[in-house]
Amino acid sequence: MALVLTVAMLASDGLAAQAVFKFYWGQGCPHCDAARPFVRALEKEHPKVRFEAWEVRRDPVGRKHFVKEVKRLKIKNPSVPTFICGDEYVVGYRKGQSEACVRDLLRRCSK
């Protein structure tokens, strides 16, 4: 599974908003299951960031949120797991390889 990381296009309106980290996952997805403990650890490491987890295969509300973000960010090959923070995203997770990309994503959007 390929990892995709986009460049942020952040608005500088001078207002400091709470960063929101979104984790989109699917029931039965082994990569999602592998990512869940990592996301829980990130949540403990970053108490000032609001974390959201959305299941997209069985939950129509989660799927609706995911489709909205896919369109907003113009993600060409959407899949789960997907990590979104601000205007950046990472698609896919491979334990031991993806953590640095996701940590960089979180670090940039939580400044």
N, C-alpha and C positions, 0 to 999 in steps of 0.2 A: 504494500500500500504506500503510495507516495504522500509526502508531506507537502503542503502548500502554505506558504506564508506570504501575506501581502504587505505592502508598505502602508503605514497609517497616513490618513489625511485628517489630521486633528484640527478642529476649529480652536482658535485662540481668542475666545471672547472674554477672557479674564475671570471667568467664574470657575471655581473649583467644584466639580461634581464628584460624587462617589463613583468609583470605578465599579463596573458590573462585569463579572466574568461568567460567561454562559457555557455550559457543558451540555451538548446535545448527544444523546446516546440512544441505543436501541436494545430492546429485549432480545436475548439470544445472540448478541454480537460479542464474540470473544475479545476483540480489541477494546470494546467499551468496558467489559468486565475487568480487563487488565488495567484500564485507566482510572477506574473509580477510586482505588486506594490512593493513587497519586493526587487526584483532585481533592480528596479529603485532607491530605497532608498540606496541599497548597492553601486550603481554606484556613487551616490552623496557623500557617505561617503568615497569612495576610489578613488579619482581622478587620482591617479598614476597607477591604474590598467586599462587595456583596456578591455572593456566589449563587448561581441558579443552575439547576440541573433539570433538563427537559427530556423525557422519553418520547421518541418520535414514531415508533413503529405501531404501537397499540393505543397511544394517547392522542386523540384528535386535537386537543388543545396544544400539546407539545409539538405536534406535526405542523400546526398552523404557525406557531412561533418560528419554527425552523424554516419553513418555506418563506416566511416574511424576511428573515435574515439572509437567506440564500439569494433572494431577489435584491435586497438592499445592497449586499456586498458583491453581487454579480459572481457568485461562486460557480465556476463552470462544471465541476464534477463533485457535486455534494455527496457526502457519505457520512456515516457515523463511525467513530466519534468525531465531533467537530467542536473546537474550542473557539469562542469568540470573546473578544474584549475590545470595546470601542469599534474602530473601523478595521480591525485586523482579525485574522483567523488562522487556525491551523486545522487541517483536515487529516485525520488518521492518527493512530497511536501504535507505536512499537516500543515495548518496554526496553529501557536501556538506550534508546535512540531518540525518542521524541521529547523527553523531559526538558532538555535544554531549549528547544524551540518554544515549548509552551511556557516555560519560565521567562524567557525573553519577552514573549507576548504579554504576559502578566506584568512584568516589570515596566514595560513601555507604557501600558495603558493606566497604570496605577500611580504614575508620577504626579 
